[in-house]
Amino acid sequence: MTVTPSSPGEATAIADARIPAEHPFAAHLRRVAALEQADPHRAWTPEDGPMPSLYLSHGGGPMPFESPQWLDPLHAWARNLPKPKAILIVSAHWESAPLSVSAVQPDELVYDFGGFDALYYTFRYDTPDAGDLTRQVAAMMPDTEQVHQHNRRGLDHGAWVPMKIMYPAADIPVLQLSLPTEDPDKLLALGRRLRPLREQGVLVIGSGHMTHGLPFLNREMIMHNKVPGWSADFDAWAADALARGDVNELARFRTAAPGMPYAHPTVEHFTPLFVTLGAATDPTAPVVTTLDGYGVGLSRRSFQAA
């Protein structure tokens, strides 16, 4: 008998029920369910003030589903915040101009990774309709910048993988916004336009990776999490600039940061950070680091800005 989901998120729950019980993500779902039963996640209210904006390192493909070092801190991060009304996420894996938004309620995810267990290509993340958020985002853009609506494009792995870990119930509308440029100043300006969403309980997220020099990793680094010098040097530089609120220094990363261009042979995993900072109330204020350390030699530094 075929079971037809009748509500947003039900397809997600059906798919998750098929994950082998011994899989780390199945154990994660059991822990989350027990926690929610004992202490339901409190929803955001205006009395909470604006939601923060986040920059998160999203890991390699679906690999975070297999590691408590990703699962536990990402979900704890979500629980430490009020449950948002909606989520707007800019991912490194959708570079598109003019500015575009994903489908308000897509039929499928984007499985933009290869070489992983077939299980991950069956994962679902069926969230509620994000039409209201789509209209809000479009209204925030200048008259000269029309937002293109992709009626079928789902969330890519830079969006749905961390969201499925942080909010596995799939009961929050999620909208993906394209990364329209590599220019830090323009991305800061985009973040500023999105800033009022935070006052309405919307979580604004830039999703990338603090270092992403995949072509320069060897087997030993990947298997044993050996950290190359260029990864450690870039991470230390970024941590220092973020602690000082030095947005100008961060914007000069191509020439100012040690470890370049190895840390970012292409820059799309770093530049979502500027949307995050632009959406902050004060982009020059120190941020709160919520996740650090390294995975397969790459910095996974993630933070929130008030």
C-alpha positions in Angstrom: 0.0 0.0 0.0 1.3 3.4 -0.9 1.1 6.1 1.8 0.4 9.6 0.5 1.5 12.4 2.8 -1.4 14.7 3.7 0.5 17.6 5.2 3.8 19.5 4.9 6.5 17.6 6.7 4.7 14.2 6.7 6.8 13.1 3.7 9.9 14.0 5.7 8.7 11.9 8.7 7.9 8.9 6.4 11.3 9.1 4.8 13.1 9.5 8.1 11.3 6.4 9.5 13.1 4.4 6.8 16.6 5.3 8.1 18.3 2.3 9.7 17.9 2.4 13.4 21.7 2.2 14.0 22.5 5.2 11.7 23.8 8.2 13.6 21.1 10.4 12.2 18.4 8.0 13.4 19.8 8.3 16.9 19.8 12.0 16.5 16.1 12.0 15.6 15.3 9.9 18.6 17.2 12.3 20.9 15.5 15.3 19.3 12.0 13.7 19.7 12.7 12.9 23.4 13.9 16.5 24.0 10.9 18.0 22.3 8.5 15.8 24.3 10.2 16.9 27.6 10.8 20.5 26.6 9.1 21.8 23.4 11.1 24.3 21.5 9.7 27.8 22.4 8.5 29.8 19.4 9.8 33.3 18.7 7.7 36.2 19.9 8.2 39.9 19.3 9.3 40.2 22.9 12.4 38.3 22.0 13.6 41.0 19.8 15.2 40.4 16.4 16.5 36.9 15.6 20.2 36.8 15.0 21.7 36.3 11.6 23.9 33.1 11.2 26.9 32.0 9.1 27.3 28.3 9.2 29.7 25.9 7.7 27.6 23.1 6.3 30.0 20.2 5.9 30.7 18.1 2.9 27.6 16.9 1.2 25.6 14.6 3.6 28.6 13.8 5.8 27.3 15.8 8.8 24.4 13.2 9.1 27.0 10.7 10.2 28.8 12.6 12.8 27.8 13.6 16.4 30.5 16.4 16.0 28.1 18.0 13.6 24.7 16.7 14.7 24.8 17.7 18.4 26.2 21.2 18.1 24.1 22.2 15.2 20.9 21.1 16.9 22.0 22.7 20.2 22.5 25.9 18.3 19.0 25.8 17.0 17.6 25.0 20.5 19.5 27.9 22.0 17.5 30.3 19.8 13.7 30.8 19.8 12.1 28.7 17.1 11.9 31.1 14.0 8.7 31.9 12.1 10.6 31.3 8.9 14.1 30.8 7.5 15.8 32.6 4.6 19.1 30.9 3.6 21.7 31.9 1.1 23.9 28.9 0.1 27.2 28.7 -1.6 25.7 26.1 -4.0 23.4 28.4 -5.8 25.2 31.2 -7.6 22.7 33.0 -9.8 22.1 36.5 -11.0 19.7 38.2 -11.2 18.7 37.5 -7.6 16.4 34.5 -7.4 14.4 32.5 -4.9 13.6 28.9 -4.7 10.1 27.4 -5.0 7.8 28.3 -2.2 7.1 24.6 -1.6 9.2 22.4 -3.9 8.5 18.8 -4.8 12.1 17.7 -4.6 15.4 18.6 -2.9 18.5 19.2 -4.9 20.9 16.3 -4.4 24.0 18.2 -5.5 26.6 15.7 -4.3 28.1 12.4 -5.6 29.7 9.3 -4.3 27.6 8.9 -1.1 25.3 6.1 0.2 22.1 5.8 -1.8 20.2 6.5 1.4 20.9 10.2 1.2 19.2 10.5 -2.2 16.0 9.4 -0.6 16.1 12.0 2.2 13.2 14.5 2.3 12.7 17.9 3.8 9.1 19.0 3.1 8.6 22.3 4.7 5.5 24.6 4.8 4.7 27.0 2.1 7.1 30.0 2.0 5.0 32.2 -0.2 4.6 35.0 2.4 8.4 35.2 2.9 8.9 35.2 -0.9 6.6 38.3 -1.2 8.4 40.0 1.7 11.8 39.5 0.1 10.7 40.7 -3.2 9.2 43.9 -1.6 12.6 44.6 0.0 14.5 44.8 -3.2 14.9 48.0 -5.2 12.5 48.6 -8.1 15.4 48.1 -10.5 16.1 44.6 -9.1 13.4 42.1 -9.8 13.5 38.9 -7.9 13.2 35.9 -10.2 11.0 33.1 -8.9 12.0 29.5 -9.6 8.8 27.5 -9.4 10.4 24.1 -9.2 13.9 24.5 -7.7 14.2 22.9 -4.3 16.7 23.5 -1.5 20.3 22.4 -2.3 22.5 20.5 0.2 24.0 23.8 1.6 20.5 24.5 2.8 18.6 21.3 3.5 21.4 19.3 5.1 22.0 21.8 8.0 18.3 22.7 8.3 17.3 19.0 8.5 19.8 18.6 11.4 18.8 21.8 13.2 15.0 21.7 12.6 14.3 18.0 11.7 10.5 18.4 12.1 10.4 20.3 8.8 7.7 22.5 10.3 9.2 25.9 9.5 8.9 27.6 6.1 12.3 27.7 4.4 13.2 29.8 1.4 16.5 29.8 -0.4 17.9 33.0 -1.9 20.6 32.8 -4.6 24.1 34.2 -4.2 24.0 36.8 -7.0 27.6 38.2 -6.8 31.1 37.7 -5.3 31.4 41.3 -4.4 31.5 41.7 -0.5 30.1 45.3 -0.6 27.1 44.2 -2.7 26.4 41.2 -0.5 26.6 43.4 2.6 24.0 45.7 1.0 21.8 42.7 0.2 22.1 41.7 3.9 21.1 45.2 5.0 17.9 45.0 2.9 17.1 41.7 4.5 17.7 43.0 8.1 14.1 43.9 8.8 13.1 40.3 8.4 14.8 39.5 11.7 12.4 41.7 13.5 9.6 39.5 12.3 11.1 36.3 13.6 12.8 35.3 10.4 16.2 33.6 10.7 18.6 34.8 8.0 21.5 32.4 7.2 24.5 32.5 5.1 25.7 28.9 4.4 29.2 28.1 3.2 32.4 26.8 4.8 35.1 28.8 6.5 37.8 27.1 4.5 37.0 25.0 1.4 40.2 24.1 -0.4 39.0 20.6 -1.4 41.4 20.3 -4.4 44.4 20.7 -2.0 43.4 17.9 0.4 45.1 14.6 0.3 43.9 11.2 1.5 45.7 11.4 4.8 44.1 14.8 5.6 40.7 13.6 4.8 41.0 10.2 6.6 42.7 11.6 9.8 41.4 15.2 9.8 45.0 16.5 9.3 44.7 20.3 9.2 46.9 21.9 6.4 48.6 25.2 7.3 46.6 27.2 4.8 43.4 26.1 6.5 44.6 26.9 10.0 46.1 30.2 9.0 43.0 31.4 7.1 40.7 30.4 10.0 42.9 32.2 12.6 42.8 35.3 10.4 39.1 35.2 10.0 38.5 34.6 13.7 40.6 37.6 14.6 38.9 39.9 12.1 35.4 38.7 13.3 36.4 39.3 16.9 37.4 42.8 16.1 34.4 43.5 13.8 36.8 44.4 11.0 34.5 44.1 8.0 36.9 45.9 5.8 39.6 43.4 6.5 37.2 40.5 5.8 36.2 42.1 2.5 39.9 42.1 1.5 40.2 38.4 2.0 41.4 37.6 -1.5 44.6 39.6 -0.9 44.8 40.0 2.9 44.1 36.5 4.2 46.9 34.1 4.7 46.3 30.7 3.1 44.8 32.2 -0.1 44.0 30.9 -2.7 44.3 27.5 -1.2 41.7 28.1 1.5 39.2 29.3 -1.2 40.3 28.5 -4.7 36.7 29.6 -5.5 35.1 32.1 -3.1 31.5 31.1 -3.0 31.8 29.3 0.4 33.2 32.4 2.1 31.1 35.2 0.6 27.7 34.2 2.2 29.4 35.5 5.3 28.8 39.0 4.0 25.1 38.5 3.7 25.1 37.4 7.4 27.1 40.4 8.5 25.0 42.8 6.4 21.8 41.5 8.0 23.3 42.1 11.5 22.2 45.2 13.5 25.8 46.2 13.7 28.1 44.4 11.2 31.1 45.7 13.1 30.1 44.2 16.4 32.0 41.0 17.5 30.2 37.8 16.6 29.5 34.8 18.8 31.3 31.6 17.5 29.0 28.6 17.9 31.0 25.9 16.1 34.7 25.7 15.5 37.3 23.0 14.9 38.0 21.1 11.7 36.4 18.4 9.6 38.6 16.6 7.0 41.1 19.4 7.5 38.7 22.3 6.7 37.6 24.9 9.2 34.0 24.6 10.2 33.9 27.9 12.1 30.3 29.1 12.3 28.8 32.1 14.2 25.8 34.3 14.9 25.6 38.0 14.7 23.1 40.1 16.7 
